[in-house]
Every structure is written in structure tokens, then in C-alpha cells.
Amino acid sequence: MEAAYASRFTTVGAGVGYRGQKRKGYMMLGTYMDFGPGYQSAHAQFGTGWKF
């Protein structure tokens, strides 16, 4: 586990979202990158949320 440990890191990213006209839900898409000493990780995220 020590080889995978990062004592500190910074996350940089951007996302865009869309909210429907009735404001009952949303969709979001983003990409993110984590930087640290000897560590880099990139990922994308997609999410939704709905009111009932």
C-alpha cells in the first residue's frame, strides 16, 4: 500500500452540465486530472440527478 500512497495531490478539472426546462433533473460530464509527487491520474465522470 505504501507504493500507492500520495501524501498530497492537486485535482484539476472541468465539467459541463445541462438542466431541463422543468428543473426536475440534470446531467453532467467532466474530466479531471490528479497531480502529485510521482503520481498522475486522469478520469472522466458522468452523472445525473432527478427530483421526484
DAQUI-V808038 format. One record per backbone hydrogen bond with DSSP energy under -1.0 kcal/mol. NH is the residue of the N-H (numbers start at 1). CO is the residue of the C=O. E is the energy in kcal/mol with one decimal. If there is no record, write none. Layout:
nh: <NH & NH>
co: <CO & CO>
e: <E & E>
//
This chain:
nh: <10 & 12 & 14 & 16 & 18 & 20 & 23 & 26 & 27 & 28 & 29 & 30 & 31 & 32 & 33 & 34 & 35 & 36 & 39 & 41 & 43 & 45 & 47 & 49 & 51>
co: <35 & 33 & 31 & 29 & 27 & 25 & 20 & 49 & 18 & 47 & 16 & 45 & 14 & 43 & 12 & 41 & 10 & 39 & 36 & 34 & 32 & 30 & 28 & 26 & 24>
e: <-2.9 & -2.8 & -2.2 & -2.8 & -2.6 & -1.4 & -1.3 & -2.2 & -2.1 & -2.6 & -2.6 & -2.5 & -2.3 & -3.1 & -2.8 & -3.3 & -2.9 & -2.2 & -2.1 & -1.9 & -2.5 & -2.9 & -2.6 & -1.8 & -3.7>
//
